[in-house]
Amino acid sequence: MENNAIVINSNAVFRYEELSIGVANFRTSDYTLSNGKKKHGLTAAMAIRYKADTALQNASFVVYPGYEADINGYHIEVLEVNANNVKLKLTHP
């Protein structure tokens, strides 16, 4: 998969191979980046489902700009959280 940015709108689901990602519940709150820096801004609930992994059937995370996760070989990097969508980069070898 190319490193193109993906925009997922509120209450919509993006599907790629066996991975499904949805976003909802946008709000302003405090969060901490991986480097320990505290920020205040828009966050969203991101639901991730990976069909081949029962532990990820309905996993949910609070995401924010700079959030990163590795899910079964997929790398998710949240680039932006806006009032009604999340822009992310999804990479997979």
C-alpha positions, 0 to 999 in steps of 0.5 A, a space after each residue: 500500500 502506498 503512503 497516501 493520506 486517507 480521510 475517514 469521515 465521522 461514522 464512516 468505515 474505511 476498509 483495506 484488505 482485512 482491516 476496517 477503521 471507523 471514527 466517531 465521538 469527536 471532542 476537545 480534550 487533553 492528551 499526551 504525545 509519545 514524547 511526553 508532551 501534553 497537548 489540548 485539542 481535538 480527539 476522536 474515538 477510532 474503532 479498529 477491526 482486523 478480521 484475522 485477530 479476535 483480540 481486535 474484533 472491536 478495539 477502540 482507541 482515543 486518537 489525536 494528531 501524532 497518534 501511532 499504532 501498529 496492528 498486525 503489520 499495518 502502521 497507522 499514523 494520525 495526521 489530523 483530527 478535524 471536527 468531522 473527520 480524521 486524516 491518517 497515513 496507513 502503511 503495510 509492507 
